[in-house]
Amino acid sequence: MAKLYFYYSAMNAGKTTTLLQSAHNYSERGMRVAILTPKLDHRAGSGVVASRIGLSAEGIAFERGTDLEHLVHADIASHGKLDCVLVDEAQFLSRAQVWQLSEVVDNLRIPVLCYGLRTDFRGELFEGSQYLLAWADELTEIKTICHSGKKATMTVRVDEQGRAVQDGPQVEIGGNERYVSVSRAEYKKIARGEGSIDPMQTALPLS
């Protein structure tokens, strides 16, 4: 039975790597997937989904006003049967787009797997994440570790000196050089200005 899935985490937990592994698993079984990615995240090039460990795949770039249900219908009309839709950086979805993806699940019986952040650097929900948390059939946390050794659940935006940034737009594209995943306790400490944090996190060994 097709479902709407939301895989969420703090920054740098391997969400895109997990998405690309899912796409590979479908492909190995002779099944076709469509990878959707927001046009505003063009760090690897428009329409390209790339992970920090070097994996990448071509995707379909969409904008905030794109009707994703229509986009999926058009993809099927052009390329044939579709077995799964994967959405990268799903926190950037609008409320309407989350609803459209639920229509893909309910009307077309195609599973939709969304990967994204739960909260922004202020600890507030992104719009896409809010409605995925409300409407998804299954929620799964992808875990990562704070430098303190605790589970990281929050994301801090930092400046070049490692100081937490409290103001600014919710969306500001960046990676390890701007964002650090921390535990809630560390988030509170850094947000209060009690010390700084190295924005370049030490790479974890691959298991």
C-alpha positions in Angstrom: 0.0 0.0 0.0 1.4 3.4 -1.0 2.2 5.8 1.9 3.6 9.3 2.4 6.8 9.0 4.4 8.8 11.8 6.1 12.4 11.1 7.1 13.6 14.0 9.2 16.7 15.0 11.1 19.1 17.9 12.0 21.7 19.0 9.5 24.3 16.6 8.2 22.6 13.4 9.3 22.9 11.8 5.9 19.3 12.5 4.6 20.4 12.9 1.0 22.6 9.8 1.1 19.7 7.8 2.4 17.5 9.2 -0.4 20.1 8.2 -3.0 20.4 4.7 -1.5 16.6 4.3 -1.8 16.7 5.4 -5.4 19.5 2.9 -6.1 17.5 0.1 -4.4 14.5 0.8 -6.6 16.6 0.9 -9.7 18.3 -2.4 -8.9 14.9 -4.0 -8.9 14.0 -2.6 -12.3 11.7 0.1 -10.9 11.6 3.7 -11.9 11.8 6.6 -9.5 11.4 10.4 -9.8 13.7 12.5 -7.6 12.3 16.0 -6.9 14.5 18.8 -5.5 13.8 22.4 -4.8 15.3 24.8 -7.4 16.6 27.1 -4.6 19.1 24.5 -3.5 21.5 24.6 -6.4 24.8 23.9 -4.6 25.5 20.9 -6.9 23.7 22.5 -9.9 20.0 22.9 -10.6 18.2 19.6 -10.5 21.2 17.7 -9.2 20.9 15.9 -5.8 24.3 15.4 -4.2 25.4 14.0 -0.8 28.4 15.0 1.2 30.1 11.7 0.6 30.1 12.1 -3.1 27.0 10.4 -4.3 24.7 12.2 -6.8 21.8 11.8 -9.1 19.8 13.8 -11.6 16.5 15.1 -10.2 13.6 17.3 -11.3 13.9 20.8 -10.0 10.7 22.5 -8.8 9.8 25.9 -7.5 7.6 26.9 -4.6 4.6 27.5 -7.0 5.0 24.2 -8.9 2.1 21.8 -8.7 3.8 18.6 -7.8 0.8 16.4 -8.5 0.7 17.8 -12.1 4.5 17.4 -12.3 4.2 13.7 -11.4 1.4 13.2 -14.0 3.6 14.8 -16.6 6.5 12.6 -15.8 4.4 9.5 -16.1 3.0 10.7 -19.5 6.5 11.3 -20.8 8.4 8.3 -19.3 5.9 5.7 -18.3 5.1 3.9 -15.1 6.5 5.4 -11.9 7.2 3.3 -8.8 8.3 5.9 -6.3 8.7 9.6 -5.8 11.6 10.9 -3.6 11.8 14.5 -2.4 15.0 16.0 -1.2 15.1 19.1 1.1 11.4 18.5 1.8 11.4 21.3 4.5 11.2 23.8 1.6 7.8 22.4 0.4 4.8 24.6 0.8 1.6 23.5 2.5 -0.1 23.1 -0.9 2.8 21.0 -2.2 2.6 18.6 0.8 -1.1 18.2 0.0 -0.3 17.5 -3.7 2.1 14.8 -2.7 -0.5 13.2 -0.5 -2.8 13.2 -3.6 0.0 11.3 -5.5 -0.1 8.7 -2.8 -3.9 8.5 -2.4 -5.0 8.8 -6.1 -2.1 7.3 -8.0 -1.0 4.8 -5.4 2.6 5.8 -5.7 4.7 5.9 -2.5 6.3 9.3 -1.8 9.4 9.5 0.4 10.3 12.9 1.7 13.6 13.8 3.4 14.2 17.0 5.2 15.0 19.1 8.3 12.4 19.3 11.0 13.3 22.7 12.4 15.3 25.8 11.4 18.2 27.6 13.1 15.7 29.3 15.5 14.2 26.0 16.6 11.0 26.6 14.6 9.3 24.3 12.1 9.7 24.8 8.4 6.4 25.0 6.6 7.0 21.8 4.7 8.1 19.9 7.8 5.1 21.1 9.7 2.6 19.6 7.3 4.6 16.5 6.7 4.6 15.9 10.4 0.9 16.5 10.4 -0.1 14.5 7.3 2.5 11.8 6.6 1.6 8.2 7.1 5.0 7.3 8.6 7.6 9.4 10.4 11.2 8.3 10.8 14.0 10.2 12.5 17.4 9.9 10.9 19.8 10.4 13.9 23.1 12.2 14.1 25.5 13.1 16.9 26.3 16.4 18.6 29.9 17.2 19.4 29.0 16.6 23.1 28.2 13.0 22.3 24.4 13.4 22.7 21.9 12.9 20.0 21.7 16.1 17.8 18.1 17.3 17.4 18.7 21.1 16.7 20.6 23.1 14.1 22.6 26.2 14.8 23.5 28.7 12.2 26.9 30.2 12.9 29.1 33.0 11.6 32.8 32.8 10.7 33.8 33.0 14.4 31.5 30.2 15.4 28.9 32.5 17.1 25.3 31.5 16.9 23.3 33.7 14.5 19.9 34.6 15.9 18.5 36.8 13.1 18.1 36.5 9.4 15.9 34.8 6.8 14.7 31.3 7.6 16.1 30.0 4.3 19.8 30.5 3.7 21.5 27.7 1.7 24.7 26.3 3.2 26.4 23.3 4.6 29.0 22.5 7.2 30.5 26.0 7.0 27.2 27.6 8.2 25.3 25.0 10.1 26.1 22.7 13.0 23.9 20.0 14.4 23.7 20.0 18.2 21.7 18.6 21.1 19.0 20.7 22.6 21.2 21.5 25.7 24.0 22.7 23.5 21.6 24.7 21.3 20.4 26.6 24.4 24.0 27.2 25.6 25.2 28.5 22.2 22.1 30.6 21.7 22.7 32.3 25.0 26.2 33.3 23.8 28.0 31.0 26.2 31.0 30.0 24.1 31.3 29.2 20.4 31.4 26.2 18.2 33.6 25.1 15.3 31.4 25.3 12.2 33.5 22.7 10.4 32.5 19.4 12.1 34.8 16.5 12.2 33.8 13.8 9.8 32.4 10.7 11.4 33.9 7.4 10.3 31.8 5.4 7.9 30.6 2.1 9.2 
